Amino acid sequence: MFRLYATTFKGSFRGTHEQEHHLHESPAAITIPLIVLAILSVIGGFIGVPEFIMEGAHSLKDYLHPVFEQSYAILPAHHVAHSTEWALTGVSSLLIIIMVVLAWSRYSKKPDMEEAKGFGKLLQDKWYVDEIYQSVVVKPLNALGAFFNNIFEKNIVDGLVNGVGRLVNYGGRQLRWLQSGQTGAYILMMVIGVLIVFALQFF
């Protein structure tokens, strides 16, 4: 975040002279919600102050305790020693300060134009999350969609529907020969039908 801040707001302007004359503050519709969110973030931080910093100051935990009361009965809450929490907080804060200083010193004076290398390359490519998502989720789903579209849809679904249509069409073409308009043919079919009924009744 400090790399982003330093690159954007520190150092000399890196756009054109024409663009520099069109710079302006965001309108109130954007600025006011950001101010409200900043204030709520500070309030939220004070509501959730950890127990190891200030005893009894974790108002959010006390407020949500009735919700998780039954869960605590099944799985008792795991308590970490205050010394461990202080150590973890100190280490993470130290790492944050080091990264802030590095980002400020490297990106505040000159633009980040050179090709990143090593760990910087990993960060620049966003931990390759997009590439992994493309390979693991997007490509298999596209392949599955292509299978359903090109094979299942065309050969099975369309084949079944078209097959029923062709069967009805073929049956209609064959049955129309029975409607020849010749009285002798109708009498013959009637006699055959009566014989079939007699045979069924007899057996």
Number of C-alpha atoms within 10 A of each C-alpha: 9 16 18 13 13 20 22 15 10 15 13 12 14 12 8 8 9 8 10 11 8 7 8 7 7 9 8 9 8 10 11 12 11 12 11 10 11 12 12 12 12 10 11 13 12 14 14 14 17 17 13 16 12 9 9 12 16 18 15 13 16 12 9 10 13 11 10 11 12 11 12 13 9 8 9 10 10 7 6 9 9 13 10 11 15 13 11 12 11 12 12 12 12 12 10 13 12 12 15 16 12 14 18 18 13 15 19 21 13 15 16 12 6 6 8 13 10 8 10 12 13 12 12 13 13 11 13 13 10 12 13 11 11 13 12 11 11 14 12 12 13 11 11 12 13 13 13 15 13 12 13 14 14 14 13 14 14 13 13 13 11 14 13 12 12 12 12 12 12 11 11 11 11 10 10 9 9 12 9 10 9 9 9 10 13 14 11 11 13 12 12 12 12 12 12 12 11 11 10 9 8 7 5
